[in-house]
Amino acid sequence: MTKTLSPPARVDIVGVPMDLGASRRGVDMGPSAIRYAKLHEKLESLGIATIVDHGNLHVPIRESAAWEDSSAKYFKVIDEVCTQLAAIVESAVISGGLPIVLGGDHSIAMGTLAGLTRARGAPPGLVWVDAHADINSPTSSATGNVHGMPLYFALRNGFAQAERTVQIGLRDVDPAEKQLLREFGVTAFTMSDIDKVGVRQVMEAARAIAGAQDHPIHVSFDMDAIDPSEAPGTGTPVKGGLSYREAHLVMEMLYDGGQLGSLEMVEINPIFDDRNQTASLAVGLVCSALGKSIL
């Protein structure tokens, strides 16, 4: 039987202006850039009846935060913010909302996934769209930047399951991460895979893996997955990424699958952007994931 799809009745938005996980500064302005790109108005145009915006979490600036451990810089502060985020995400799900988390750097995914797992009693299926694997451990990371580690911590702490985790768009993976991907058993589709078989086949496989046994799917979307020609406003751009249409098709197919339960958009850096182009694209992608169609 074909599912009758419609946009969610309620969405819960929370911003996490986190830049402690990255080397380049500026992604802390990402939540404001996304809201400035008319996120609320676009969601209302989809017919979403209830939009609850929880504002932005307080994130200490690095001048006031302790570095502590060079292998995982600012981890204690990042973990404290993620604990707050988890509580908001958990409450949103229990209240019937679909959480939309606005980053900030990708370290915030640890909090999002923790909250989803606690609310539902099991980790969500996970579609991780990113140029980078973000599965370094503190001992394997060459930089100590936590935004390169959130998937490692989520898997290790039980807030994600490797057999229901799919990475899409990889094209800049550290040697140690390649080994960790194999050890954990995460399914990964590189840009080479997408070149060979196309986004449709990749997404059909991703939905089958992440959504197995009708589990809700969380999509964690790093804007550097998209080619810098379309999304220049990121801190770690890599050439050869998803095109504008490929990125939208990823989100459209997640909506069409009928199992999308939450999403986050991260790593938008307005300092490197062109007239808020990247944040506007992020809003468009959110809308595609929630039911916007061409006809």
N, C-alpha and C positions, 0 to 999 in steps of 0.2 A: 504494500500500500504506500502511495506517495504521501509524504508529509506535507501538510499545509503550513507554509512558512509565513511568518510576519515578524516585523521588528519587535524587540522586547518591550514589555509594558513599562519597565523601569530600568534605568541605568544609574549607577553610582560612580561618580568621577572623583578621583583623588590625585592631586599633584605631589610629586616627590622631587623637589629641586636639589637633587644630589649630584655633586661633582667630585666627591671625595674618592670615588673609585677609579677616576681617570687621571691621566697626566695633563691633558689640555683642559683648560677651564672654559666654562661657558654653557655647558649642558644644563646647569642649574636654572637657566632661563627658559628651558624647553617647555615646561608647563604653561608659562605665560604666553609663549609664542603660539602654542596650540590653541589656547583659549582666544587669543587675539585673532586667530584665523577662523573665528566664528564657529567653534565646535558646538556650542549650545544651540545656535540658530540652525545649524545643519542637522543636528539630532532632532530638533523639534519638527523640521520639515519632513522627516521620515515618519512622523506620527507617533513618536515615543511620548507617552502621556506624562510620565514622571521622570524628571531629571534631578537627581540629588547630587549637588556638588559639595564635597567635604572640604574644599579649599586645598591649601598646600600644607604638608607636614613641615614642621620646623627642622631644618637641617643645619647643624653648625657649620660655619665656614672654616676652611682649613687653617686659617690664621689662629683660630681659637680651639682647634681640635688637636689631640695628641696623635702623633704618628705611630708610636709604640713599636711596631714590628715591620721591618723593611720587607719581609716576605709576603705580607698582606697589609698594605698601608691603610691606616685609619679603620681597620676592621671592627674594632670595638664600637666606634661611633656609628659606622654603617650598620652593624648588627642591631644597635639600639633603635635606629630609625626603621629598619626592616621589621622589628618587633611591633612598633606602632602601626606600620602599614599593614601587617598581617591581621591585626585586630580590626582595622577598618574594613579590609577585604572580607574577613570572616563575617562581620556584622552585616555587610551589604548582601552577601549571598543568603544568609539566614533570613534577611528581610525581603528576599525575592528579587533583588537587583542583579543586574549584570555589571560586574566591576570593569571600569575603564581606568587604567593606571597610566598617568602621564609622567614620563621621566624627563630629565635626570638620566644618569648613566645606568648601564645595564645591571649593576650590582643590586638594584632594587628588586629584581626578579626573585631574589631569595625571600623577600617579605611577601610578595604577591603569592608565590607558590605555597608558602607556609599557611597563609590565610585561607586559600582555596582548599587545601588538604584538611585543615581543621574543620572547616565549615561542612565539608561533604563526607568526611571520614575516610577519604582515600585520595591519593594524588590525581590530578586531572591528566588526561592525555595532553601532550605538550607538542606544539608546533613552534619551533624556534627559528625565526627567519633572520638571518644574520650573515655578514661577510666572514665573521669570526666564530670559532667554535665555543669560546667562553667556557672551556672545560679545564683550564689550567688549575693545578693545585698550588698552594703556597710554595711547595718545594720545586715545582716544575716551572713556575712563572719566571720569566727573565726580568720583569719590571716590578713585580709586587703590586700591580694595579688590580684591585678587586673586581673591576668591571670585566676582567678576563677570566673570572673564576665562578660566577654565580651558578652555572649549570653543574659544576663539580660539587659545590656545597649542597645544592638542591637534591642531587642524586644521592650523595653520601648521607644526608639527613632524612631521607625518605619522603621528601616533598615532590619528587618526580621519580618516575620509574623508567629505566632505560628501555624496556621492551615497548613502552608506549610514548617514547620521545623521538621526534623527527626533526632534524636540522635541514634547513633549506637555504641555498644561496651561498654556501661556503666557497671562499676563494683565497683566504689568507689564514692558514692553520699552522700553528707551531709544531715542530717535530714531536715534542712531548705530548701535545694534544692528540696527534694522530694515534699514538699508542693508547692514550686514555680513552679515546672513542672506541677503540677495539676492545679494551679491557671491560668497559662498562656495557658495550653492546648497543650503543646508540645508532639508530639509522640516520645516515647523513647523505644528503643530495647536494653535490657541489654544483657550481655553475656549469661545469663540463657536462654533468648529467642532464642538466636542464637544456643545454645546447643540443644534446643528442636526442632526447625523447620529448622535450617540451614541458611546459608548466602543467598542462592538463594531466598527463600521465603521472608526473611527480605528485601532484595534489591528490589524485585518486588513491595513490599508494599511501600518502601521508594521512589522509582521512581514515583509511582502513586500519592503519597501525595505531594512530593516536586515539581514534574513536572506537577501538575494539570493545565489544560488549556494551555498546551504547554509552560509554563514559563521556562526560562533558569534555570539551577541548578548550585548552587555554592557548592563545597565540601570543607569543612574545616577539614583538617586531622591532628590530633594530634598524633605524633608517639608513644605516650604512650598507644594508643589503641591496639597496637600490643604487644604480650607477650614479656617480657624482654629477654627471651631466643633468640629471633630473633632481637629485637631492644633494646639493653642495653643502648644506648646513649640517655637517656631522664632524665629529672630532677625529675620526679615523677612517677617512674615505679610501676606497680601493676601486680602481678602474675595473670595468667588466662586470658590473652588477646587473640586477634585474632591471628591465625596462619599465617605463611607466605602466604600460598595459599588462606586462607580466605580474607586476606587483598588485595591480587591481584584481587580476584573475585569481591570484592566491587568495585574496580576501573574499572575492565573490564565491569561490568554490567552498571556502569554509562556511559561509552563510548557507549555501545550497545544501551542504551536508546536514544541516539542522541540529548540530551538536555544539556549536560555539557557545561557551559558557562565560568567557571572560577574555580580556585582551589588555595588552599594554604596549605603548609606543614610547620608545626610548632613544637616547643619544642624538637628540636634535640640538644643534649648537648654533644659535642665531648669529654669533660672531662671524661665522664663516658662510652665512646664508646670503641669498640674493632676494631682497624684498619679501622675506618670510616664505619663500618658495617651498622649502622643505616642510615647514609646519603646515602649510596649506595642503600639501600632498598627504601628510599624515592624517589630517582631518578627512580628506577624501577617502583614504584607505579605511578609516574607522567606519565611515558611512557605507562603503562597499561591504564590509564585514557584517553590517547590521541591516542590510537589505536594500540599499540603494541600487537601482538597476537602470540601464540605458532606456529601456522601454517599460 
